[in-house]
Amino acid sequence: MVHFRDPNEARKDVIVIGAGVIGLTSAIRLQETGQYSVSIVAETFPTDPKSIRYTSHWAGAHHVSHAMGDMRQRAIDKETFDVFWELSKPGAPTEGLFVRHTQTEYREDDLGPEKAYWLENMPEFKYLTDLPFDRVKTAYSFRTLTINTPAYLAYLQSRFIAAGGKTVRASINHISQVLEGGRHAFAVSPYTYSNSLSIVNRPRPPHAVIACPGIGARTLGGIMDEKVFPVRGQTLLLKAPWLDYGRTMTEEDGTYTYVMPRPGGLALVGGTREANDWYPIPREETSQAILQRAYALVPDLAEPGARYKSHLPPLPSPKPGRELPVPEGEEAIPLSMLEMNTLEAGCGLRPAREGGVRLEVEWHSAGKQKDVKIPVVYNYGHSGYGFIASWGSASYALKLLEDALTQGSPQDIKGKGKSAEHRTVDGSIGGN
Ligand SMILES: Cc1cc2nc3c(=O)[nH]c(=O)nc-3n(C[C@H](O)[C@H](O)[C@H](O)COP(=O)(O)OP(=O)(O)OC[C@H]3O[C@@H](n4cnc5c(N)ncnc54)[C@H](O)[C@@H]3O)c2cc1C
């Protein structure tokens, strides 16, 4: 049979499916080794308008790990934090994409005697003893950062292209399309002739595929992972150039409120965690509730002069039928003051997965070319921590790819007398 791949090619062709934070970071990790010629094939890119089909635009995003006792996830999150800390270093060209700040977390839920042990290695971590109201059981603070996600994603895309990476826009129906034809299966004119009349841009199987389709893993043919489901999150973007700290509140019933300072004098406030909710646009009543909760958590969201006179700790969060509490000696501040500073309401679908992230290798045939076997590395299902885990997951995916290419497909391994089990790496690295 005819096999167009040139075995002597210096760089191995790799297709990355997806241009969200996971696809872009994975693609950069590979491309910057100098060993691979990477092409991203994706339906949506960072410079497109925000939409429900691309989650990464909607993330806050702060680096606050939820890894708890999952040691592999902790290593992944830590590696990512170290990269972000370097990128956000004062004087670094990328500094402006981040805000380094003090993060304070209040919790009504019981963390047990070990408390927030998985965060204790964060810079300047300390437990707080001065709790703002009775229901708060644990409070702690540490240094971390938030990211201006749309700007950061654009930076990732340009860094990838500057390293020689290629991008192709396409909506992939089935993974076999890229397995058989590579990126040229989606070129505008796949059969372009060079001067010598040989076909260039000839569709051909890549050496490997890294699949990072986010929530698209549920519907993309050849993957169709039914363990993947959306956890919808709704947020508001406000003007608040005076805000220089972040706060979260986890209530007993699971309600989670956060306020993050964002580069450019902005603040992102949220949120919601609505499992299996696919609704694609913000709900007005949810926006109102978020604004109330966020204001109770961070009264400094209102502009100086319009806010309460005293510098307040967080207040108990208002709930339906319960008014936003007004501290003694203060006048209630109309929420319309905050609405005036609201620039955008949005929502995204966190790509959650039963059993956690899928980080593993599977071997596929190159479409009709049944005897050509290609490793597919899966890197999806990061739910609410895709930014937090991005660089560590990308390194993990690179390692899986290199092991797969070195050891060969299960068939090859069997031929060499090794066990085929070596080829399939157990992928679950915990959920959120
Ligand atoms: C409100 C909210 C707040 C969040 N806050 C944080 C936070 O503070 N910190 C944090 O770390 N995370 C946060 N997250 C989670 C984070 O946004 C996600 O984990 C992350 O964006 C997932 O990235 P992804 O690359 O897997 O998916 P996406 O960004 O959705 O990218 C998927 C890519 O795959 C492509 N694709 C899919 N199917 C196909 C197909 N068939 N053909 C071609 N291309 C396809 C898409 O076009 C896109 O390019 C938050 C999420 C939300 C909604």
The ligand as a MOL file (V3000), in Angstrom:
LIG
                    3D

  0  0  0     0  0            999 V3000
M  V30 BEGIN CTAB
M  V30 COUNTS 53 58 0 0 0
M  V30 BEGIN ATOM
M  V30 1 C -17.0130 31.0080 34.3760 0
M  V30 2 C -15.7680 30.1910 34.3020 0
M  V30 3 C -14.7020 30.4700 35.1480 0
M  V30 4 C -13.5250 29.7110 35.0970 0
M  V30 5 N -12.4840 30.0500 35.9180 0
M  V30 6 C -11.3200 29.3460 35.8470 0
M  V30 7 C -10.2050 29.6940 36.6600 0
M  V30 8 O -10.2570 30.6360 37.4450 0
M  V30 9 N -9.0610 28.9530 36.5470 0
M  V30 10 C -8.9780 27.9090 35.6760 0
M  V30 11 O -7.9290 27.2790 35.5910 0
M  V30 12 N -10.0400 27.5470 34.8950 0
M  V30 13 C -11.2030 28.2350 34.9700 0
M  V30 14 N -12.2640 27.8770 34.1810 0
M  V30 15 C -12.1730 26.6280 33.3860 0
M  V30 16 C -11.4400 26.8270 32.0850 0
M  V30 17 O -12.0390 27.8660 31.3680 0
M  V30 18 C -11.5000 25.5180 31.2740 0
M  V30 19 O -10.9990 24.4400 32.0490 0
M  V30 20 C -10.6440 25.6290 30.0140 0
M  V30 21 O -10.9780 26.7870 29.2960 0
M  V30 22 C -10.8410 24.4130 29.1090 0
M  V30 23 O -10.0160 24.6210 27.9830 0
M  V30 24 P -10.0470 23.6550 26.7460 0
M  V30 25 O -8.9150 24.0520 25.8770 0
M  V30 26 O -10.1160 22.2360 27.2130 0
M  V30 27 O -11.4650 23.9180 26.0320 0
M  V30 28 P -11.9470 25.1750 25.0710 0
M  V30 29 O -11.3960 26.4500 25.5500 0
M  V30 30 O -13.4140 25.0600 24.9930 0
M  V30 31 O -11.2920 24.8280 23.6880 0
M  V30 32 C -11.7390 23.7370 22.9180 0
M  V30 33 C -11.1290 23.8580 21.5310 0
M  V30 34 O -11.4580 22.6750 20.7880 0
M  V30 35 C -12.0340 23.0450 19.5420 0
M  V30 36 N -12.9420 21.9860 19.1040 0
M  V30 37 C -13.8350 21.2790 19.8370 0
M  V30 38 N -14.4820 20.4000 19.0610 0
M  V30 39 C -13.9750 20.5560 17.7940 0
M  V30 40 C -14.2510 19.9440 16.5350 0
M  V30 41 N -15.1520 18.9760 16.3970 0
M  V30 42 N -13.5510 20.3780 15.4490 0
M  V30 43 C -12.6160 21.3540 15.5620 0
M  V30 44 N -12.3200 21.9700 16.7320 0
M  V30 45 C -12.9960 21.5690 17.8260 0
M  V30 46 C -12.7270 24.3620 19.8430 0
M  V30 47 O -12.9710 25.0800 18.6310 0
M  V30 48 C -11.6780 25.0310 20.7090 0
M  V30 49 O -10.6830 25.5990 19.9170 0
M  V30 50 C -13.4390 28.6230 34.1980 0
M  V30 51 C -14.5020 28.3550 33.3250 0
M  V30 52 C -15.6470 29.1280 33.3770 0
M  V30 53 C -16.7650 28.8120 32.4230 0
M  V30 END ATOM
M  V30 BEGIN BOND
M  V30 1 1 1 2
M  V30 2 1 2 3
M  V30 3 2 2 52
M  V30 4 2 3 4
M  V30 5 1 4 5
M  V30 6 1 4 50
M  V30 7 2 5 6
M  V30 8 1 6 7
M  V30 9 1 6 13
M  V30 10 2 7 8
M  V30 11 1 7 9
M  V30 12 1 9 10
M  V30 13 2 10 11
M  V30 14 1 10 12
M  V30 15 2 12 13
M  V30 16 1 13 14
M  V30 17 1 14 15
M  V30 18 1 14 50
M  V30 19 1 15 16
M  V30 20 1 16 17
M  V30 21 1 16 18
M  V30 22 1 18 19
M  V30 23 1 18 20
M  V30 24 1 20 21
M  V30 25 1 20 22
M  V30 26 1 22 23
M  V30 27 1 23 24
M  V30 28 2 24 25
M  V30 29 1 24 26
M  V30 30 1 24 27
M  V30 31 1 27 28
M  V30 32 2 28 29
M  V30 33 1 28 30
M  V30 34 1 28 31
M  V30 35 1 31 32
M  V30 36 1 32 33
M  V30 37 1 33 34
M  V30 38 1 33 48
M  V30 39 1 34 35
M  V30 40 1 35 36
M  V30 41 1 35 46
M  V30 42 1 36 37
M  V30 43 1 36 45
M  V30 44 2 37 38
M  V30 45 1 38 39
M  V30 46 1 39 40
M  V30 47 2 39 45
M  V30 48 1 40 41
M  V30 49 2 40 42
M  V30 50 1 42 43
M  V30 51 2 43 44
M  V30 52 1 44 45
M  V30 53 1 46 47
M  V30 54 1 46 48
M  V30 55 1 48 49
M  V30 56 2 50 51
M  V30 57 1 51 52
M  V30 58 1 52 53
M  V30 END BOND
M  V30 END CTAB
M  END
